Amino acid sequence: MDIFLLILRLSLAAVFAIAAFGKLFDREGAEKAFGDFGIPEFLRGPLAKFLPAAELAIALALLFVSSSWIGAIGAAALLIVFLGGMFYQLAQGNAPDCHCFGQLHSEPVGITSIVRNLVLLAMAGFLMGQGISYQGLSLVNSTQDIMQFIVGIVVLGLLGAIFFVLRRISDQQNEIVRRIEVMEMLGQSSLPVERENVSHPNEGLPIGAMFPDFELPGINGDMVTLKIIRAAKKPSLFVFISPTCTPCRFLVPEFEQWQDELKEKINLVFVSSGTAEANEEKFGTGVRRQLLLQKDRELAVAARAKWTPTAILIDLTGRVASHTAAGDNAIRELVGKIKSDDLEREYTHFTLGNESTSGTQIGRKAPEFSLQDAKGKSITSEDLKGKTTLVTFWGLECGHCKNMLDDLRNWDRSRKNGDPQMLIFSEGDSAANAALDFTSPVIIDEGYKTATEFGMFGTPSAVLVNDKGVIVSETAIGAPDIWALAGKNSAQEKNK
């Protein structure tokens, strides 16, 4: 019996120590779990510190016969509290994540977690029933308290080391699965791959472009539009996922955490494809609050979300407020910036170091100028105020400019209310520029001295200036990005 009691004590001590270490290294997850169990927000932080400390104290007490009975009482008390919370949540029809062992292992409350806690409660109860004077064999024969204390610390240290090893193994397994997923995607076809038009996955819509309008069903069947999303009067983070995306599944715990942490700052909107059943099987309830289902990938294509997972932030006006974050690490980087910044600050936007961008002028006043257009009319920076303006940079000898000339000229002539006005900076012969036959002014800016102050990188390119004369976009380079700033998904929509 003495040996049996020692085994019971050591087993309970190991469970409580591992649970404590797991929570210590995942305080955010612990706070979220408390929230899921209905704990008031002001108590979550203190409890996230107290609970692992209490579990460590119980584990240490169970190691020694002199304190084991007290440790067993503490263990039983905690387990009864845990079980009470679990039964209450199940009675309410909920299945929150128990977060019992922190980062090492976590699962929704169910029969497995309840049975496990009942077994542990029975073990603690058995120790309590033996009385304070009969708790089995001592770990050491020495009667010196200091020796028992040292042995206890060593045992807990070993348990901590085991936890870190298991955590490292888990992280490595996740990384291996991610790499296998990429290899599978690359190896899906043995046909030659045309790479002429392949671009970096982060090369999405330019900051300042209008996010594409849409009408998609939610997972419950209700139709959702961009207007409905914007009605919440908060910025929205669109996260593109897929039931066939392995990295997306690994992000589900973080999706749940972000929904809870950022609910006062942003809407978190998930956009997926496939059936509702396939998405529920893949993601569970982690993304259900706002999950939209594409018929194919129509919104992803319009928003240039080429990979999954990909995230894009849009502001209150419906304009893109971040570079496209493709992949789990890029999304984490973007979310980290959103957490730490003030989204109510005017012209807030987030760059992610895309290869195609070398800085932005967003939030700066447009440079002051006074120049003549190709017809000899004086145009000044004051002409930018009062209406949003697409400031376009043009070149008479630019081949890409010539390719979009007809489309841009037709759009210029057919602009409707709500479309930006246009101002074109060019150089060279005035007559040749006048022959472009734009209805909007074509300013002659020799050497592009003024255009460079706007942030011009080359031709064709453009920036968007609001009605206050402030630059509100990064420089859009090439026809697709210019159309995005103009509020068109493609040149084919120019006459709509």
C-alpha positions in Angstrom: 0.0 0.0 0.0 2.9 2.4 0.8 4.2 2.0 -2.7 0.8 2.4 -4.3 0.2 5.7 -2.4 3.6 6.9 -3.5 2.7 6.2 -7.1 -0.6 8.0 -6.7 1.1 11.0 -5.3 3.8 11.1 -8.0 1.2 10.6 -10.8 -1.0 13.5 -9.5 2.1 15.7 -9.0 3.2 15.0 -12.6 -0.3 15.9 -14.0 -0.6 19.1 -12.1 3.0 20.2 -12.8 2.7 19.6 -16.6 -0.7 21.5 -16.6 1.0 24.4 -14.7 3.9 24.6 -17.1 1.6 24.4 -20.1 -0.4 27.4 -18.9 2.6 29.4 -17.8 3.9 29.5 -21.3 0.5 30.2 -22.9 -1.1 32.9 -20.8 -3.0 34.4 -23.7 -4.6 31.0 -24.4 -5.4 30.6 -20.7 -7.1 34.0 -20.6 -9.1 33.1 -23.7 -10.2 29.8 -22.1 -11.4 31.6 -19.0 -13.4 33.9 -21.3 -15.0 30.9 -23.0 -16.0 29.6 -19.6 -17.8 32.8 -18.8 -15.2 34.4 -16.5 -15.5 38.2 -16.4 -12.7 39.9 -18.3 -11.2 41.7 -15.3 -10.6 38.3 -13.6 -9.0 36.5 -16.5 -5.5 38.0 -16.2 -5.2 37.4 -12.4 -6.6 33.9 -12.8 -4.1 33.1 -15.6 -1.3 33.8 -13.1 -2.9 32.3 -10.0 -4.0 28.9 -11.5 -0.6 27.7 -12.7 0.9 28.9 -9.4 -1.7 26.9 -7.5 -1.1 23.8 -9.7 2.6 24.0 -9.1 2.1 24.4 -5.3 -0.2 21.3 -5.3 2.3 19.3 -7.3 5.1 20.2 -4.9 3.0 19.4 -1.9 2.1 15.9 -3.3 5.7 15.0 -3.4 6.2 14.8 0.4 4.3 12.8 2.9 4.3 15.7 5.4 2.3 17.9 2.9 0.6 15.3 0.6 -2.7 15.3 2.4 -3.0 19.1 2.0 -2.0 18.8 -1.6 -4.6 16.1 -2.2 -7.3 18.5 -0.8 -6.1 21.3 -3.1 -6.1 19.0 -6.1 -9.6 17.7 -5.3 -10.9 21.3 -4.8 -9.5 22.4 -8.2 -10.8 19.3 -10.0 -14.3 19.9 -8.5 -14.2 23.5 -9.8 -13.1 22.3 -13.2 -15.8 19.6 -13.4 -18.5 22.1 -12.3 -17.5 24.5 -15.1 -17.5 21.7 -17.7 -20.9 20.3 -16.7 -22.4 23.8 -16.7 -21.0 24.6 -20.2 -22.3 21.2 -21.5 -25.7 21.9 -20.0 -25.8 25.2 -21.9 -25.0 23.4 -25.2 -21.4 24.8 -25.3 -18.1 23.0 -25.8 -15.3 25.5 -25.0 -11.7 24.5 -25.2 -10.6 23.3 -21.7 -7.0 24.4 -22.2 -6.1 21.9 -19.5 -2.5 21.5 -20.5 -1.9 24.8 -22.2 0.1 24.7 -25.4 0.9 21.0 -24.9 -2.6 19.7 -25.3 -6.0 21.3 -25.5 -9.4 20.0 -26.6 -13.1 21.0 -26.4 -14.9 19.9 -23.3 -16.4 16.5 -23.7 -16.6 13.0 -22.4 -12.8 12.5 -22.5 -11.9 15.6 -20.4 -14.7 14.8 -17.9 -13.6 11.2 -17.5 -10.0 12.2 -17.1 -10.9 14.7 -14.4 -13.1 12.2 -12.6 -10.3 9.7 -12.5 -7.9 12.4 -11.1 -10.5 13.4 -8.5 -10.9 9.7 -7.4 -7.1 9.5 -7.0 -7.0 12.7 -4.9 -10.0 11.5 -2.9 -8.3 8.2 -2.1 -5.3 10.1 -0.8 -7.5 12.3 1.3 -9.3 9.2 2.7 -6.0 7.8 4.1 -5.6 10.7 6.5 -2.9 13.2 7.2 -0.6 10.6 8.8 -0.6 7.9 6.2 0.4 9.1 2.7 2.7 6.2 1.7 6.5 6.1 1.3 8.7 9.1 1.5 10.8 10.1 -1.5 13.9 10.1 0.6 15.0 8.4 3.8 16.6 11.5 5.2 14.5 13.4 7.7 16.1 16.7 6.6 13.5 19.0 5.1 16.1 20.6 2.9 16.9 17.4 1.1 13.2 16.8 0.4 12.9 20.3 -0.9 15.8 19.8 -3.3 14.5 16.5 -4.5 11.1 18.1 -5.2 12.6 20.9 -7.2 14.6 18.4 -9.3 11.5 16.4 -10.0 9.6 19.5 -11.1 12.5 20.6 -13.2 12.5 17.2 -15.0 8.8 17.6 -15.6 9.4 21.0 -17.1 12.1 19.7 -19.3 9.8 16.9 -20.5 7.2 19.6 -21.3 9.7 21.6 -23.4 10.8 18.5 -25.3 7.3 17.6 -26.1 6.5 21.1 -27.2 9.5 21.2 -29.5 8.5 17.9 -31.0 4.9 19.3 -31.6 6.3 22.4 -33.3 8.6 20.4 -35.5 5.7 18.1 -36.5 3.6 21.2 -37.5 6.4 22.6 -39.5 6.9 19.2 -41.3 3.2 19.1 -42.2 3.4 22.6 -43.6 6.3 21.7 -45.8 4.7 18.5 -47.0 1.6 20.6 -47.9 3.7 22.9 -50.0 5.5 19.9 -51.7 2.1 18.3 -52.4 0.9 21.5 -54.1 4.1 21.8 -56.2 3.9 18.1 -57.1 0.2 17.9 -58.1 0.9 18.2 -61.8 3.6 16.7 -64.0 2.8 19.2 -66.8 5.2 22.1 -67.5 4.3 25.2 -65.6 4.0 28.6 -67.4 5.8 31.1 -65.1 5.7 34.2 -67.3 2.9 35.8 -65.3 3.7 34.3 -61.9 4.0 37.0 -59.2 4.8 37.1 -55.5 1.9 36.0 -53.4 2.0 39.3 -51.4 1.5 41.3 -54.6 -2.2 42.1 -54.0 -4.3 45.2 -54.3 -2.5 48.4 -53.6 -3.1 50.2 -50.3 -5.9 52.7 -51.0 -7.7 50.6 -53.6 -11.4 49.9 -53.2 -12.0 46.4 -51.9 -14.1 44.5 -54.4 -17.8 44.5 -53.7 -19.5 41.1 -53.3 -22.6 39.2 -52.4 -21.8 35.9 -50.7 -23.8 33.5 -48.5 -22.7 33.0 -44.9 -22.3 29.5 -43.6 -25.9 29.8 -42.3 -27.2 30.8 -45.7 -27.7 34.5 -45.1 -26.5 36.8 -47.9 -23.7 39.1 -46.9 -22.4 42.1 -48.9 -19.5 44.6 -48.4 -22.1 47.2 -47.4 -23.4 44.9 -44.6 -19.8 44.3 -43.4 -19.0 48.1 -43.4 -22.2 48.8 -41.4 -20.5 47.6 -38.3 -18.4 50.9 -38.4 -15.2 49.0 -37.8 -12.2 48.1 -40.0 -12.4 44.5 -41.3 -9.7 41.9 -41.6 -10.7 39.5 -44.5 -9.0 36.1 -44.1 -9.1 33.8 -47.1 -9.0 30.1 -46.2 -9.9 26.8 -47.7 -11.0 23.4 -46.4 -8.1 21.9 -48.4 -5.5 24.2 -46.8 -3.4 22.5 -44.1 -1.7 25.7 -42.8 -5.2 27.1 -42.3 -6.1 24.3 -39.9 -3.1 25.0 -37.8 -4.1 28.6 -37.5 -7.6 27.8 -36.1 -6.6 28.3 -32.4 -5.1 31.7 -33.3 -8.2 32.6 -35.3 -10.3 32.0 -32.2 -7.9 34.0 -30.0 -7.8 36.9 -32.5 -11.6 37.0 -32.7 -11.8 37.4 -28.9 -8.8 39.8 -28.6 -9.7 42.1 -31.5 -13.5 42.2 -31.3 -13.5 45.8 -30.2 -11.1 46.9 -32.9 -12.0 45.0 -36.1 -14.4 42.6 -37.8 -12.7 39.3 -38.5 -14.3 38.0 -41.8 -13.4 34.5 -43.1 -13.8 33.7 -46.8 -13.7 30.1 -47.9 -14.8 27.8 -50.7 -16.4 24.4 -50.8 -19.4 23.3 -48.8 -20.5 24.3 -45.4 -20.0 20.8 -44.2 -16.5 20.6 -45.5 -15.6 23.9 -43.7 -17.2 22.8 -40.4 -15.3 19.5 -40.5 -12.0 21.4 -41.2 -12.4 24.3 -38.9 -15.0 23.4 -36.4 -16.6 26.4 -34.7 -13.4 28.4 -34.8 -14.3 30.6 -37.8 -18.1 30.2 -37.8 -19.0 33.6 -36.5 -18.4 35.3 -39.8 -17.6 32.7 -42.5 -18.6 33.5 -46.2 -18.6 30.8 -48.8 -17.5 31.5 -52.4 -19.0 29.5 -55.2 -15.5 29.1 -56.6 -12.8 31.7 -55.7 -14.5 34.7 -57.2 -13.8 37.1 -54.3 -10.3 35.8 -53.8 -9.5 36.4 -57.4 -11.0 39.9 -57.3 -9.1 40.7 -54.1 -5.9 39.1 -55.5 -5.7 36.6 -52.6 -3.8 34.0 -54.5 -2.9 31.7 -51.7 -4.5 30.4 -48.5 -4.3 31.5 -45.9 -4.2 35.2 -46.9 -5.3 38.3 -45.0 -6.3 41.8 -46.1 -7.3 44.7 -43.9 -9.9 47.2 -45.2 -10.7 50.5 -43.5 -14.1 52.2 -42.7 -14.3 53.5 -46.2 -14.0 50.1 -47.8 -10.5 50.7 -49.0 -7.5 48.4 -48.6 -5.5 49.4 -45.6 -2.7 46.8 -45.6 -0.5 44.9 -47.9 -1.7 41.4 -48.7 -0.4 39.0 -46.0 0.1 35.6 -47.6 0.9 32.7 -45.3 0.7 32.1 -41.6 3.8 34.1 -40.6 2.7 37.2 -42.6 -0.8 37.1 -41.1 0.7 36.9 -37.6 2.9 39.9 -38.5 -0.1 41.9 -39.7 -2.3 40.9 -36.7 0.6 42.0 -34.4 0.7 45.4 -36.0 -3.1 45.7 -35.8 -3.0 44.9 -32.1 -0.4 47.5 -31.3 -1.6 50.4 -33.5 -4.5 52.9 -33.2 -6.9 52.0 -35.9 -8.9 55.2 -35.3 -6.0 57.3 -36.3 -6.5 58.9 -39.7 -4.8 57.2 -42.7 -3.7 54.2 -40.6 -2.3 51.5 -42.9 0.1 48.6 -42.6 3.0 47.8 -45.0 4.7 44.4 -44.9 7.9 45.0 -46.9 6.6 43.8 -50.2 9.2 43.6 -52.9 7.2 45.7 -55.2 7.0 48.7 -52.9 9.6 51.1 -51.7 7.6 53.3 -49.4 4.4 55.3 -49.4 3.3 58.9 -49.2 0.0 58.0 -47.5 -1.2 60.7 -45.1 1.0 63.4 -46.6 -0.4 66.5 -48.3 0.0 66.6 -52.0 2.9 68.8 -53.1 2.0 72.3 -54.1 2.4 73.1 -57.8 1.3 75.5 -60.5 1.8 74.2 -64.0 0.2 74.4 -67.4 -1.6 71.5 -69.1 -1.2 70.5 -72.7 -3.8 73.0 -73.8 -2.2 76.0 -72.0 -4.5 76.1 -69.0 -3.0 76.8 -65.6 -3.5 73.9 -63.1 -2.6 74.2 -59.4 -2.6 72.0 -56.3 -5.8 73.8 -55.3 -7.6 72.0 -58.2 -7.1 68.7 -56.2 -9.3 69.8 -53.3 -13.0 69.2 -53.1 -13.1 65.8 -54.8 -11.1 62.6 -54.8 -8.5 62.6 -57.6 -6.7 59.9 -59.4 -3.3 61.5 -60.1 -1.8 59.5 -63.0 1.7 59.5 -64.3 2.1 59.1 -68.1 4.8 58.7 -70.7 4.4 59.4 -74.5 7.0 56.7 -75.3 5.8 54.2 -72.6 4.7 51.0 -74.2 2.5 50.0 -71.3 0.9 53.4 -71.3 0.0 53.0 -75.0 -1.5 49.5 -74.2 -4.0 51.0 -71.7 -4.6 54.3 -73.5 -8.0 53.4 -75.1 -9.3 51.9 -71.9 -8.2 54.8 -69.8 -9.5 57.4 -72.3 -12.9 55.6 -72.5 -13.2 55.5 -68.7 -12.2 59.2 -68.5 -15.1 60.1 -70.8 -17.7 57.9 -69.0 -16.9 58.6 -65.4 -20.0 58.7 -63.2 -20.8 60.3 -59.8 -18.7 58.7 -57.2 -15.8 58.0 -59.6 -12.6 60.0 -58.9 -11.6 62.9 -61.2 -8.4 62.4 -63.0 -5.2 64.5 -63.4 -2.4 63.3 -65.6 1.3 64.2 -65.3 3.3 63.8 -68.5 6.3 65.4 -70.2 7.3 66.1 -73.8 5.6 67.9 -76.6 2.4 69.7 -75.6 0.7 68.9 -79.0 1.5 65.2 -78.7 0.0 65.2 -75.2 -3.1 67.1 -76.2 -3.5 64.5 -79.0 -4.1 61.8 -76.4 -7.6 63.3 -76.3 -8.3 63.0 -72.6 -11.1 65.1 -71.2 -9.1 65.4 -68.0 -6.1 67.8 -67.8 -2.7 66.5 -69.0 -0.1 68.5 -67.1 3.3 69.0 -68.7 5.9 68.3 -66.0 9.3 68.2 -67.6 11.6 65.8 -65.8 8.6 64.7 -63.7 9.9 67.0 -60.9 6.4 67.4 -59.4 5.3 63.9 -60.2 8.3 62.5 -58.2 7.1 64.4 -55.1 3.8 62.6 -55.4 5.7 59.3 -55.2 5.9 58.4 -58.9 8.0 55.3 -59.6 7.5 55.1 -63.4 4.9 55.1 -66.1 2.1 54.2 -66.1 1.5 54.7 -62.3 -0.9 56.6 -60.1 -1.8 57.7 -56.6 -5.1 58.6 -55.0 -5.6 62.1 -53.4 -8.7 62.7 -51.3 -10.9 65.8 -51.3 -8.7 67.4 -48.6 -5.6 67.2 -50.9 -4.0 64.4 -48.9 -2.4 61.3 -50.6 -4.4 58.3 -49.4 -2.8 55.4 -51.4 0.5 53.9 -52.2 1.8 54.3 -55.7 -0.1 51.9 -58.1 2.2 50.7 -60.8 0.7 49.3 -64.0 -2.8 49.1 -65.5 -4.3 46.5 -63.0 -3.3 48.6 -59.9 -4.4 51.8 -61.5 -7.8 50.3 -62.2 -7.9 49.2 -58.6 -7.4 52.7 -57.4 -10.1 53.9 -59.7 -12.5 51.5 -58.1 -12.6 49.1 -61.0 -11.7 45.4 -60.7 -10.4 45.3 -64.2 -10.1 47.3 -67.4 -13.0 45.4 -68.7 -15.3 47.2 -66.2 -14.3 50.7 -67.4 -17.7 51.5 -68.9 -19.8 50.1 -66.1 
